[in-house]
Amino acid sequence: MKKYELTQNSVTVDDKTLYQIRALKDFGSVKKGDLGGYIETENNLSHDNNCWVYGNAQVSGNAQVFGDAYVYEHAWVSGNAQVFGNADVYGNAHVYGKAWVSGNAHVSGNAHVYGNAQVHGNARVYGNAQVRGDVYVYGNAQVYGKARLGFVPINFNCDFDPYESFKKILDHKEILPVLLGIDSGLDKMISERLKHD
């Protein structure tokens, strides 16, 4: 049995029409008749388990939300992205490209996760942080502030705030992210450290 239906309430985003959803039965914290967020097609949100799109959140393209994952507030999941497990995407966060957010991970604030990036476990990405490319953020890692992680394949399992934790990150030989758009001082620190390693 389907757990929701598409209503006639719609919004247009990038020439795509997204429809507000309405619950057809009780599940999780959702009650029959509750209005949810906006999806483009039923392929965007599974009818199984307790996953849900709330508020003004939007899911479009080939993106999928399944398991017990939640997307809410003004968050946007698009492209071929997947949000699943017990993951939450909220605030003004944007998950797109082929990115995955899974496990108990949270992506929030104005954070962007995209490309082939994966955020899972108990990881948190928030603030104005950006995680992109082939980056894997997992465990209890936290990426926040104005952090930019991308392009280099890495496994990232520690807190990262570019203004407070930079030296600690560089001390992990196996962790050498490319940091983008932080500030010229940190760029210089990277260059100096690479000369000595």
DRENMI-353712 format. One record per residue (C-alpha): residue in three letters; chain; y, z, x; residue number from 0. Coordinates in nm, 3 decimals. Layout:
# DRENMI-353712
<pt residuo="ALA" cadena="A" y="Y" z="Z" x="X" num="NUM"/>
...
This chain:
# DRENMI-353712
<pt residuo="MET" cadena="A" y="0.000" z="0.000" x="0.000" num="0"/>
<pt residuo="LYS" cadena="A" y="0.347" z="-0.082" x="0.126" num="1"/>
<pt residuo="LYS" cadena="A" y="0.568" z="0.215" x="0.201" num="2"/>
<pt residuo="TYR" cadena="A" y="0.901" z="0.033" x="0.158" num="3"/>
<pt residuo="GLU" cadena="A" y="1.063" z="-0.276" x="0.010" num="4"/>
<pt residuo="LEU" cadena="A" y="1.360" z="-0.490" x="0.104" num="5"/>
<pt residuo="THR" cadena="A" y="1.655" z="-0.447" x="-0.131" num="6"/>
<pt residuo="GLN" cadena="A" y="1.931" z="-0.694" x="-0.216" num="7"/>
<pt residuo="ASN" cadena="A" y="2.179" z="-0.490" x="-0.010" num="8"/>
<pt residuo="SER" cadena="A" y="2.238" z="-0.687" x="0.307" num="9"/>
<pt residuo="VAL" cadena="A" y="2.453" z="-0.726" x="0.615" num="10"/>
<pt residuo="THR" cadena="A" y="2.502" z="-1.032" x="0.834" num="11"/>
<pt residuo="VAL" cadena="A" y="2.476" z="-0.984" x="1.209" num="12"/>
<pt residuo="ASP" cadena="A" y="2.491" z="-1.277" x="1.453" num="13"/>
<pt residuo="ASP" cadena="A" y="2.420" z="-1.522" x="1.170" num="14"/>
<pt residuo="LYS" cadena="A" y="2.112" z="-1.322" x="1.066" num="15"/>
<pt residuo="THR" cadena="A" y="2.079" z="-1.150" x="0.731" num="16"/>
<pt residuo="LEU" cadena="A" y="1.938" z="-0.799" x="0.742" num="17"/>
<pt residuo="TYR" cadena="A" y="1.826" z="-0.618" x="0.429" num="18"/>
<pt residuo="GLN" cadena="A" y="1.844" z="-0.249" x="0.349" num="19"/>
<pt residuo="ILE" cadena="A" y="1.507" z="-0.088" x="0.292" num="20"/>
<pt residuo="ARG" cadena="A" y="1.396" z="0.149" x="0.015" num="21"/>
<pt residuo="ALA" cadena="A" y="1.097" z="0.382" x="0.035" num="22"/>
<pt residuo="LEU" cadena="A" y="0.821" z="0.320" x="-0.220" num="23"/>
<pt residuo="LYS" cadena="A" y="0.642" z="0.649" x="-0.154" num="24"/>
<pt residuo="ASP" cadena="A" y="0.681" z="0.983" x="0.022" num="25"/>
<pt residuo="PHE" cadena="A" y="0.590" z="0.997" x="0.392" num="26"/>
<pt residuo="GLY" cadena="A" y="0.709" z="1.212" x="0.681" num="27"/>
<pt residuo="SER" cadena="A" y="1.061" z="1.327" x="0.596" num="28"/>
<pt residuo="VAL" cadena="A" y="1.122" z="1.024" x="0.372" num="29"/>
<pt residuo="LYS" cadena="A" y="1.103" z="1.054" x="-0.007" num="30"/>
<pt residuo="LYS" cadena="A" y="1.024" z="0.781" x="-0.256" num="31"/>
<pt residuo="GLY" cadena="A" y="1.346" z="0.600" x="-0.347" num="32"/>
<pt residuo="ASP" cadena="A" y="1.530" z="0.690" x="-0.026" num="33"/>
<pt residuo="LEU" cadena="A" y="1.740" z="0.409" x="0.116" num="34"/>
<pt residuo="GLY" cadena="A" y="1.700" z="0.339" x="0.484" num="35"/>
<pt residuo="GLY" cadena="A" y="1.865" z="0.117" x="0.741" num="36"/>
<pt residuo="TYR" cadena="A" y="1.854" z="-0.261" x="0.775" num="37"/>
<pt residuo="ILE" cadena="A" y="1.580" z="-0.494" x="0.893" num="38"/>
<pt residuo="GLU" cadena="A" y="1.553" z="-0.870" x="0.904" num="39"/>
<pt residuo="THR" cadena="A" y="1.190" z="-0.900" x="0.790" num="40"/>
<pt residuo="GLU" cadena="A" y="0.897" z="-0.672" x="0.717" num="41"/>
<pt residuo="ASN" cadena="A" y="0.763" z="-0.761" x="1.062" num="42"/>
<pt residuo="ASN" cadena="A" y="1.037" z="-0.539" x="1.206" num="43"/>
<pt residuo="LEU" cadena="A" y="0.906" z="-0.213" x="1.056" num="44"/>
<pt residuo="SER" cadena="A" y="0.542" z="-0.116" x="1.012" num="45"/>
<pt residuo="HIS" cadena="A" y="0.413" z="0.001" x="0.674" num="46"/>
<pt residuo="ASP" cadena="A" y="0.174" z="0.238" x="0.857" num="47"/>
<pt residuo="ASN" cadena="A" y="0.239" z="0.593" x="0.976" num="48"/>
<pt residuo="ASN" cadena="A" y="0.583" z="0.758" x="0.949" num="49"/>
<pt residuo="CYS" cadena="A" y="0.812" z="0.519" x="1.137" num="50"/>
<pt residuo="TRP" cadena="A" y="1.146" z="0.458" x="0.967" num="51"/>
<pt residuo="VAL" cadena="A" y="1.489" z="0.304" x="1.008" num="52"/>
<pt residuo="TYR" cadena="A" y="1.769" z="0.530" x="0.878" num="53"/>
<pt residuo="GLY" cadena="A" y="2.138" z="0.512" x="0.801" num="54"/>
<pt residuo="ASN" cadena="A" y="2.322" z="0.212" x="0.941" num="55"/>
<pt residuo="ALA" cadena="A" y="2.061" z="0.137" x="1.206" num="56"/>
<pt residuo="GLN" cadena="A" y="1.945" z="-0.223" x="1.239" num="57"/>
<pt residuo="VAL" cadena="A" y="1.626" z="-0.391" x="1.356" num="58"/>
<pt residuo="SER" cadena="A" y="1.620" z="-0.768" x="1.390" num="59"/>
<pt residuo="GLY" cadena="A" y="1.465" z="-1.068" x="1.563" num="60"/>
<pt residuo="ASN" cadena="A" y="1.105" z="-1.011" x="1.672" num="61"/>
<pt residuo="ALA" cadena="A" y="1.169" z="-0.643" x="1.739" num="62"/>
<pt residuo="GLN" cadena="A" y="0.913" z="-0.396" x="1.605" num="63"/>
<pt residuo="VAL" cadena="A" y="0.926" z="-0.028" x="1.512" num="64"/>
<pt residuo="PHE" cadena="A" y="0.589" z="0.135" x="1.451" num="65"/>
<pt residuo="GLY" cadena="A" y="0.387" z="0.453" x="1.492" num="66"/>
<pt residuo="ASP" cadena="A" y="0.603" z="0.756" x="1.414" num="67"/>
<pt residuo="ALA" cadena="A" y="0.919" z="0.620" x="1.577" num="68"/>
<pt residuo="TYR" cadena="A" y="1.265" z="0.656" x="1.426" num="69"/>
<pt residuo="VAL" cadena="A" y="1.573" z="0.436" x="1.461" num="70"/>
<pt residuo="TYR" cadena="A" y="1.885" z="0.585" x="1.308" num="71"/>
<pt residuo="GLU" cadena="A" y="2.261" z="0.634" x="1.294" num="72"/>
<pt residuo="HIS" cadena="A" y="2.416" z="0.309" x="1.431" num="73"/>
<pt residuo="ALA" cadena="A" y="2.138" z="0.213" x="1.671" num="74"/>
<pt residuo="TRP" cadena="A" y="2.027" z="-0.148" x="1.706" num="75"/>
<pt residuo="VAL" cadena="A" y="1.684" z="-0.279" x="1.812" num="76"/>
<pt residuo="SER" cadena="A" y="1.659" z="-0.654" x="1.857" num="77"/>
<pt residuo="GLY" cadena="A" y="1.502" z="-0.941" x="2.048" num="78"/>
<pt residuo="ASN" cadena="A" y="1.138" z="-0.869" x="2.131" num="79"/>
<pt residuo="ALA" cadena="A" y="1.189" z="-0.498" x="2.183" num="80"/>
<pt residuo="GLN" cadena="A" y="0.938" z="-0.239" x="2.065" num="81"/>
<pt residuo="VAL" cadena="A" y="0.997" z="0.124" x="1.965" num="82"/>
<pt residuo="PHE" cadena="A" y="0.681" z="0.321" x="1.894" num="83"/>
<pt residuo="GLY" cadena="A" y="0.491" z="0.644" x="1.936" num="84"/>
<pt residuo="ASN" cadena="A" y="0.722" z="0.936" x="1.855" num="85"/>
<pt residuo="ALA" cadena="A" y="1.024" z="0.770" x="2.015" num="86"/>
<pt residuo="ASP" cadena="A" y="1.378" z="0.797" x="1.877" num="87"/>
<pt residuo="VAL" cadena="A" y="1.661" z="0.548" x="1.920" num="88"/>
<pt residuo="TYR" cadena="A" y="1.993" z="0.665" x="1.775" num="89"/>
<pt residuo="GLY" cadena="A" y="2.367" z="0.696" x="1.813" num="90"/>
<pt residuo="ASN" cadena="A" y="2.510" z="0.358" x="1.915" num="91"/>
<pt residuo="ALA" cadena="A" y="2.217" z="0.282" x="2.142" num="92"/>
<pt residuo="HIS" cadena="A" y="2.089" z="-0.073" x="2.179" num="93"/>
<pt residuo="VAL" cadena="A" y="1.732" z="-0.165" x="2.277" num="94"/>
<pt residuo="TYR" cadena="A" y="1.669" z="-0.537" x="2.320" num="95"/>
<pt residuo="GLY" cadena="A" y="1.509" z="-0.810" x="2.526" num="96"/>
<pt residuo="LYS" cadena="A" y="1.145" z="-0.718" x="2.589" num="97"/>
<pt residuo="ALA" cadena="A" y="1.218" z="-0.349" x="2.636" num="98"/>
<pt residuo="TRP" cadena="A" y="0.980" z="-0.076" x="2.519" num="99"/>
<pt residuo="VAL" cadena="A" y="1.069" z="0.278" x="2.414" num="100"/>
<pt residuo="SER" cadena="A" y="0.761" z="0.488" x="2.347" num="101"/>
<pt residuo="GLY" cadena="A" y="0.594" z="0.828" x="2.366" num="102"/>
<pt residuo="ASN" cadena="A" y="0.846" z="1.105" x="2.299" num="103"/>
<pt residuo="ALA" cadena="A" y="1.131" z="0.916" x="2.462" num="104"/>
<pt residuo="HIS" cadena="A" y="1.488" z="0.925" x="2.330" num="105"/>
<pt residuo="VAL" cadena="A" y="1.755" z="0.660" x="2.379" num="106"/>
<pt residuo="SER" cadena="A" y="2.093" z="0.762" x="2.241" num="107"/>
<pt residuo="GLY" cadena="A" y="2.469" z="0.760" x="2.279" num="108"/>
<pt residuo="ASN" cadena="A" y="2.597" z="0.422" x="2.395" num="109"/>
<pt residuo="ALA" cadena="A" y="2.292" z="0.359" x="2.613" num="110"/>
<pt residuo="HIS" cadena="A" y="2.141" z="0.013" x="2.654" num="111"/>
<pt residuo="VAL" cadena="A" y="1.777" z="-0.050" x="2.744" num="112"/>
<pt residuo="TYR" cadena="A" y="1.685" z="-0.415" x="2.789" num="113"/>
<pt residuo="GLY" cadena="A" y="1.511" z="-0.680" x="2.991" num="114"/>
<pt residuo="ASN" cadena="A" y="1.155" z="-0.565" x="3.064" num="115"/>
<pt residuo="ALA" cadena="A" y="1.258" z="-0.201" x="3.094" num="116"/>
<pt residuo="GLN" cadena="A" y="1.029" z="0.072" x="2.965" num="117"/>
<pt residuo="VAL" cadena="A" y="1.127" z="0.426" x="2.869" num="118"/>
<pt residuo="HIS" cadena="A" y="0.838" z="0.653" x="2.780" num="119"/>
<pt residuo="GLY" cadena="A" y="0.690" z="1.000" x="2.805" num="120"/>
<pt residuo="ASN" cadena="A" y="0.959" z="1.263" x="2.750" num="121"/>
<pt residuo="ALA" cadena="A" y="1.228" z="1.053" x="2.916" num="122"/>
<pt residuo="ARG" cadena="A" y="1.589" z="1.047" x="2.794" num="123"/>
<pt residuo="VAL" cadena="A" y="1.845" z="0.771" x="2.838" num="124"/>
<pt residuo="TYR" cadena="A" y="2.188" z="0.855" x="2.701" num="125"/>
<pt residuo="GLY" cadena="A" y="2.563" z="0.850" x="2.749" num="126"/>
<pt residuo="ASN" cadena="A" y="2.677" z="0.509" x="2.872" num="127"/>
<pt residuo="ALA" cadena="A" y="2.368" z="0.456" x="3.083" num="128"/>
<pt residuo="GLN" cadena="A" y="2.201" z="0.117" x="3.117" num="129"/>
<pt residuo="VAL" cadena="A" y="1.838" z="0.058" x="3.209" num="130"/>
<pt residuo="ARG" cadena="A" y="1.737" z="-0.303" x="3.258" num="131"/>
<pt residuo="GLY" cadena="A" y="1.509" z="-0.540" x="3.441" num="132"/>
<pt residuo="ASP" cadena="A" y="1.165" z="-0.412" x="3.543" num="133"/>
<pt residuo="VAL" cadena="A" y="1.259" z="-0.044" x="3.547" num="134"/>
<pt residuo="TYR" cadena="A" y="1.019" z="0.224" x="3.421" num="135"/>
<pt residuo="VAL" cadena="A" y="1.169" z="0.558" x="3.322" num="136"/>
<pt residuo="TYR" cadena="A" y="0.904" z="0.813" x="3.235" num="137"/>
<pt residuo="GLY" cadena="A" y="0.787" z="1.175" x="3.248" num="138"/>
<pt residuo="ASN" cadena="A" y="1.078" z="1.414" x="3.201" num="139"/>
<pt residuo="ALA" cadena="A" y="1.333" z="1.180" x="3.359" num="140"/>
<pt residuo="GLN" cadena="A" y="1.691" z="1.172" x="3.233" num="141"/>
<pt residuo="VAL" cadena="A" y="1.925" z="0.881" x="3.294" num="142"/>
<pt residuo="TYR" cadena="A" y="2.279" z="0.946" x="3.178" num="143"/>
<pt residuo="GLY" cadena="A" y="2.650" z="0.929" x="3.243" num="144"/>
<pt residuo="LYS" cadena="A" y="2.750" z="0.586" x="3.373" num="145"/>
<pt residuo="ALA" cadena="A" y="2.417" z="0.520" x="3.545" num="146"/>
<pt residuo="ARG" cadena="A" y="2.304" z="0.160" x="3.589" num="147"/>
<pt residuo="LEU" cadena="A" y="1.943" z="0.100" x="3.683" num="148"/>
<pt residuo="GLY" cadena="A" y="1.806" z="-0.249" x="3.707" num="149"/>
<pt residuo="PHE" cadena="A" y="1.635" z="-0.548" x="3.858" num="150"/>
<pt residuo="VAL" cadena="A" y="1.415" z="-0.379" x="4.119" num="151"/>
<pt residuo="PRO" cadena="A" y="1.068" z="-0.276" x="3.988" num="152"/>
<pt residuo="ILE" cadena="A" y="1.062" z="0.103" x="4.016" num="153"/>
<pt residuo="ASN" cadena="A" y="0.894" z="0.404" x="3.868" num="154"/>
<pt residuo="PHE" cadena="A" y="1.164" z="0.655" x="3.788" num="155"/>
<pt residuo="ASN" cadena="A" y="1.057" z="1.011" x="3.716" num="156"/>
<pt residuo="CYS" cadena="A" y="1.355" z="1.233" x="3.791" num="157"/>
<pt residuo="ASP" cadena="A" y="1.699" z="1.309" x="3.652" num="158"/>
<pt residuo="PHE" cadena="A" y="1.971" z="1.065" x="3.743" num="159"/>
<pt residuo="ASP" cadena="A" y="2.343" z="1.112" x="3.711" num="160"/>
<pt residuo="PRO" cadena="A" y="2.515" z="0.892" x="3.968" num="161"/>
<pt residuo="TYR" cadena="A" y="2.794" z="1.140" x="4.032" num="162"/>
<pt residuo="GLU" cadena="A" y="2.575" z="1.446" x="4.090" num="163"/>
<pt residuo="SER" cadena="A" y="2.222" z="1.342" x="4.175" num="164"/>
<pt residuo="PHE" cadena="A" y="2.262" z="1.035" x="4.391" num="165"/>
<pt residuo="LYS" cadena="A" y="2.154" z="1.191" x="4.720" num="166"/>
<pt residuo="LYS" cadena="A" y="1.844" z="1.343" x="4.561" num="167"/>
<pt residuo="ILE" cadena="A" y="1.742" z="1.002" x="4.428" num="168"/>
<pt residuo="LEU" cadena="A" y="1.775" z="0.833" x="4.767" num="169"/>
<pt residuo="ASP" cadena="A" y="1.554" z="1.099" x="4.924" num="170"/>
<pt residuo="HIS" cadena="A" y="1.262" z="0.959" x="4.723" num="171"/>
<pt residuo="LYS" cadena="A" y="1.145" z="0.672" x="4.945" num="172"/>
<pt residuo="GLU" cadena="A" y="0.948" z="0.511" x="4.664" num="173"/>
<pt residuo="ILE" cadena="A" y="1.251" z="0.514" x="4.433" num="174"/>
<pt residuo="LEU" cadena="A" y="1.516" z="0.264" x="4.533" num="175"/>
<pt residuo="PRO" cadena="A" y="1.692" z="0.138" x="4.222" num="176"/>
<pt residuo="VAL" cadena="A" y="1.971" z="-0.110" x="4.237" num="177"/>
<pt residuo="LEU" cadena="A" y="2.274" z="0.070" x="4.101" num="178"/>
<pt residuo="LEU" cadena="A" y="2.518" z="-0.157" x="3.928" num="179"/>
<pt residuo="GLY" cadena="A" y="2.882" z="-0.105" x="3.845" num="180"/>
<pt residuo="ILE" cadena="A" y="2.907" z="0.260" x="3.936" num="181"/>
<pt residuo="ASP" cadena="A" y="3.182" z="0.274" x="4.196" num="182"/>
<pt residuo="SER" cadena="A" y="3.254" z="0.143" x="4.544" num="183"/>
<pt residuo="GLY" cadena="A" y="3.187" z="0.481" x="4.704" num="184"/>
<pt residuo="LEU" cadena="A" y="2.829" z="0.485" x="4.582" num="185"/>
<pt residuo="ASP" cadena="A" y="2.782" z="0.122" x="4.684" num="186"/>
<pt residuo="LYS" cadena="A" y="2.885" z="0.225" x="5.036" num="187"/>
<pt residuo="MET" cadena="A" y="2.641" z="0.518" x="5.030" num="188"/>
<pt residuo="ILE" cadena="A" y="2.358" z="0.280" x="4.941" num="189"/>
<pt residuo="SER" cadena="A" y="2.450" z="0.043" x="5.225" num="190"/>
<pt residuo="GLU" cadena="A" y="2.472" z="0.325" x="5.481" num="191"/>
<pt residuo="ARG" cadena="A" y="2.140" z="0.478" x="5.376" num="192"/>
<pt residuo="LEU" cadena="A" y="1.964" z="0.142" x="5.390" num="193"/>
<pt residuo="LYS" cadena="A" y="2.087" z="0.092" x="5.748" num="194"/>
<pt residuo="HIS" cadena="A" y="1.924" z="0.419" x="5.856" num="195"/>
<pt residuo="ASP" cadena="A" y="1.593" z="0.394" x="5.664" num="196"/>
